[in-house]
Amino acid sequence: MKPLTSILIKPAGPDCNMSCNYCFYQKKSKIFPETSIHRISIDILEETIRQVLEEAKTPVSFNWQGGEPTLMGLSFFQKAIDLQKKYGVGKTVGNTLQTNGLLLNREWAAFLKENQFLVGLSLDGPEHIHNRYRFLKGGKGSWSHVVDKAKLLLDCGVAVNTLTVVNDYSVHFPEEIYVFHKNLGLTYMQFIHCLEPDPSNPDKEAYFCPSPEAYGEFLIKLFNLWMEDFKYHRATTSVRFFDSIFYTYVGLEPPECTFLPECGIYVVVEHNGDVYPCDFFVEPRLKLGNIMEKKLIIMLNSNSQETFGKLKSALPKACLSCRWLYHCQGGCPKDRRYNPTDPEVNYFCDSFKMFFERADSRMKQLAIRWKQEQEMASKERYWRNVSQPKKIGRNEPCPCGSGLKYKNCCGSNRLVEFVPKLRDG
């Protein structure tokens, strides 16, 4: 049974105080025509938090997104924290907030800092790039407002990531965006490619979507910038795409669901309590139920959610025979459309191929070094264990973790040969 380790909540549904051209979620208001303003009730909030924390066996993360979640007001999030404390005694609880930042002030910043929120700030880069598509309700650009909020959050010590949408314009300025964010002090970056249907022709991609070739070049240039900033074999900036890909090179499960073999590892709770399988698939046909009627843990592990999750692994032959499949896993299912040569293949397939062709050798080198460092760290932990003054019995398990008795492992004469190597390492 899949555990509840992360949940995405849309407390204000698709409502937003901005009007970005490329926003995919504002159109979701058509799913909820009962009211023009969408707000979660305290009853639904409490039931959501109660269910999550009563079921959670591991650290759990609440992810607050929209639309624009800060439309709920600061008092709402203060109430959410109170409920987490009420139902989460003895458990590790984390919170992330994805926001355009417009409503934030010092009181907000103090709250976010005190309660250790990780804030994702929607910022597309310098003014001419950000203001290309990110407009206030009146049609003016929002850049100066968002940059002011970024500085406020950083000055107040709030943990901040940037969320940058790569569109047909910004795709040509990877260096300018990267350097701008870095100079502002925003060294944790997430880039999401834009792919939405053309409003006038749903079978075609919208005008603001980048081409696969342009996006591939963007990733390559961004990767080079990321690598150039390494110091002492350590990254000085974090780019989520590269971080997640690196996990696959060292044999670990990536933190980003895009690169997992299957979807369905979390659920989305809308403002009215309706539950959906994914942020990108809030569609009536995929609704799992309502939190006031069904348990989250049951919906997460339902046949409907399992069927949805397996759609990702239903890959075409082109993917199954691809040398990059282990790292890519076919990408996000939402991008399997508009491909002019094969409608079952990810629209950005060529982008990923371009990237891996250029980045593979360096990723492998980073992986080798990482594994060597892990091995050395393991040896150092071992050395600290065997050098403790407490005497280890000959028939006790060896502290190195081999599973052998001490007398047959590190307690034998072989230790004499091994110790100098550890000291030299």
N, C-alpha and C positions, 0 to 999 in steps of 0.2 A: 504494500500500500504506500502510495506517495505521501510524504509528510507535508504539512503546511509550514513552509519555511519563508514564504514571501507572498505578499498579496498587494494588488494594485487597486487603489480606491479612487473613484471619480466623484468627489463630494459635491462639486458644482456641475456635474455632467459635462456637456459640451460647451457650456457658457464661457465666454471670454470677454475681456475688456480691450482686446485688440482685434484686428481684422487682417490677418496675414493671408496673402494670395494662395499660398501652397498648403494651408492648414487642412488636414484630412479629417479632423474630428468635429469641427463646427457643423458640418453637414449631418452629423448624427442626431441633431435636434429633431430631425424628421421622425426618428424612432420614438421620440417621447413628445407627442403633440398635445398631451393633456394640458400642459402649462407652457408659458413662454419663458419662465424663469425656473431653473432646475436647481434644487438644493436638497441635500440629504437631511433627513430628520435625525434628531438625537436618538430616537428609538432604534433606527437602522444602524446608526453609528455604534451604539452600545452593543447591539446584537452582533455586529461584525467583529468588533474588538474582543468581545467575550468568546465567541466561537474560535477565533484564531488562537487566542492565548490559552484557552482550555485544551486545545488540541496540540499546540506546538510542543514538540519534544526537544527541539534544538533552538538555537538563536533564530529569531524571526524578524523580518523586515516589513514595515508598513510603507508603501510607496504611494504618495499623494500626488495625483496628476489631474489633468483636465483635457480640454478647456483650461481654465485658470483657477486652481484650487484656492488661492488666497482671496477670492471673492467671498469665501465663507467667513472671513474676518478672523482676527487673532483669537478672540474668545472661543471660537469653535475648536481651534487646535489646542488651546489650553485645556478644554474639556476632553479632547482626545487623549492628551497626556495623562490626565486624571484617571480616565478609564483604563488606560494601559497599566497604570500603577495599581489600580484596583484589582484587575484580573491577571496581571502578569507578575505577581510576587515570586521572587526567586528565579525569574527568567530574564534572559538577555533580549532586549527589545531595541530595534533600530528604526529610524525614520528617515525617509528621503522626501524631498519636496521639489517637484519640477515646476518652475515658475518663469513668467516673463519679467518678474521683479517690480512691476510698476507700482504696486501697493505697499511695498516694503518700506519700513522706516526704522529708526533706532530701536523702538520698542519691539518690533518684529525681530530685528537682528539680535537683540539681547535674549529673546525667547529661544530663537534658533540655536544660538551659541550655548545657552544653559542646558538645553535638552538634546544637544549633540546631533542636530539634524544635518544631513548632507544635502546641500542645496544644488540642484541642477538649474543653471541660469541659461535661458535661451538667448544666445548672442551669436550672430552670424559673422562677426569680424568687424573691420573698420566701417566707417559711416557709409561709404558708397556701396558697400556690399550688404550690410545689415538692412539699410533702408530701401534696398531694391524691392523687397517683398514684405517686410515686417512693418505694417502700418498701425497707427492708432485708429480708433473708430472714426475719427474725422478725416482720415486719409493722410495725415502727416507721418513722417518717419519717427520711429521710436528710439533710435540709437542713443541719443544723448541721455535719455531717461534711464535706459538699461545700463549704460556705462557708469552713471552716477550710483546706481544701486549695486553694481559689482564692486565699486570702490568702498561703498558703505559696508558691505558684507565682509570684505577682506580686512578693512580697518577694525572691525568688531571681532575678528578672529573666527568667523563662520567658515566651515569647510565648504568650498564652492567648486563645482565642475561646470564647464561650459557645454551646452548642447548646441551644435551648429548644424543646420540643414544645408546639405550640399545640393545646390540647384544649378540650373543652366548657366547662371552668371557667376556664382561663387566658385564653381568648379575650376575656373581659370585663375584663381588667386590663392593656391594653397600656402605659398610662402608668406604672403601678406597677412593672411588670417592667423597662421601659426605664430608668427613673430608678434603680431598685435596682441594676441591673447597672452603670450608669454611675457611680454613687456608690461602688461597690465597686472601681472601676478597670478594669472589663471593658468596654472601649469597642468591641470587635469582636464583633458579635452575629450569630448565625444562627438563624432561626426556621423550624421545619418543622411544617407542619400535619399533624394526625393523621387517618388514614383507614384503618381496619381493619374487617374483617367482624365482625358480632355472633356470638359463639361459639355461641349457640343458634339463630341464623338467618343463615347465610352470605350470603344474598341481600340482607341489610340491613346498614347501617353500625352499628358498635358504639356504645354509649351515650356513650363518652368522646370521640367525634368532634365537632368544632364544625360548626355549620350553615354553609352557604355565605354566607348573609347576615351572620351574626355574624363570620365570618372576613374578609369584605369590609370591614366596619366596623373590624375590628382592623387591617388593612393601612392603611386611610386614616388612622386615628389615629396609628399608628406612623410613617407617612410624615410627618405634620405635626410630630411630635416630632423626627424626624431633620432636617427642614428648619429648624426653629426653632433648632437647635444649630449651624447654619452660621455661620462667622466668616470675614469677608473672602472670601466666596463659596467657602469651602472647608468640606467636611463635617468635623466634629470627632469623629463616631462613624461606624463602618462597620456597615451592615446588609446582609448578603450579598444578600438579595433585591433591594434597591434598587440596590446596586452592579452586579449582573448585568443588571438591566433597563436601567440607564443605558448599558451597553455597546451595547445594541441601538439606542439613540437617537443614538449617534455613529458607527454603522455598523461596529462592531467585533464580533468573535465573543465572546459572553458566556462567562465562566469556568464558569458553572453549566450542566450538561448539560440541565436542565429546559427551557431556552430555546433549545436547538439544534434544527434541523429534524429530525435523526435521532439515535438512541441508538447504543450500541455502540462508544463511543470508548475504553473501558477494559474490563478484566476483573477478576473476583473470584477469588482463590485461597483455598479453604477449608482447614481444618486438615489434611485428608487428601490434599491436592493436587488435589482436584477443582476444575475451573474453570467459572465461570458468567458470563453476560453482564452482570449488574448486581446490585448489592446487594439491590435489591427483587425480583429474579427468580431467587433461588437455589431452583430447582425441578428435580427430576430430569429432566423432559421437555426442559429447556433446557440441560442439562449439555453443555459443549463438549469435555470430555475430562479427562485428568489430566496434570499437569505432569511426572510421571515417565515418561510415555509419549508425549506430544506437546509440541511447542514452543509457547510462549506466543504468539509472533509469528504462527504459523500459525493458532492458534485465534482470535486477535484478528481476523484477516483471512479467516476461514473463511466459507463460504456460510451456515452456521447463524447466525453473529454478524451477518452482513450482513442476513439475513432478519429477525432480531430488531430490528436498528437501524431498518429501514424501517417497522416496525409503527407507529412514532411518527408518521411522515409520512402514514399512511393516515387522514386526517382526514375527518370528516363534512362535509356541505355547510354546516352552520351555522358551522363553523370556517373553511372556505375563503372564505366571504363576509364574515367578521368583520373589522372595521376594525382590530382589535388583533392580528391573526394574526402580523404581522411581529415583534411584541414577545413574544408569548405562546407561539407555536408549539404550541398545544394542551396545554401543560403536560406533566407526567409521565404516561406511559401507565398507571402503576399507579393513577392517580386516575380512569380512565375506567370507572367502575362506580358503581352505586347512584344514578345520576342519575334522578330520578323522571320527567323529561320526555323524555330521550333517552339511552339507555344507552351510546351511543358518545361522548358529550360529557363532558369533564372535570367531575367532581363539583363542583369549585370554579370552574367557568366564570363563574358570576354574581359570585363574589368578585373575580375578576380584572377583569371588566368594571366593577364598582363602583370598583375601585382606579384603573384607567386613566382613567376619566371624570373623576376628581378630580385625578389626578397628571400627566396628559398635558401640560398647558400649562407646568407648572413644570419638568418633565423636558426639554421642548423649550428652555426658557430656559437651563437648565443646559448643555444640549448646544451651544447657540449660543455661550455664553461659553467653554466648553471648546475649541471649534474655533477661536475667535478667539485664545485663549491659545496653542494649538498653532501657529497661523500666525505669531504674534508670536515664539514661541520659534524657529521655523524661520528667520525673518528675522534674529534675533539671531545664530543660528549662521552664517548666510550672511555677516553683517557681520563677524563674527570671522574668517571665512575670507578675505574679500577685503581685510581690513585687515592681514593678515599681511605681514611685511617681504619674504617670498619673492616675487619677481616672477613674475607669471603670463604665460606666452607668449601672443601674440595668437591663435595657432592651437590652443592647448590647450583642453580642455573647460572650460566655465565652472563655477566652484566652487558656483554656486547650484543646480546640479543640473538645469538646463533641458534639457541634451543638446546645446545649441548651442556653437559655438566662442566663446571669451571675447570676441573682437573683434566678434562679431555679437550679443552679449548685454550683459552688464554692463560690458564693456570699451568699449562705444560711448558716445556723448555722453549717452545716456539716464540713465547713472549719476548725472550731475550733478543731475538732477531727483529721483532716487530716494533719494539719501543723506540729505538733510534729513528726509524722512519717516521713515526708519528711526531717526534720532536722536531725533525727537520722540516716536516710538512707545514 
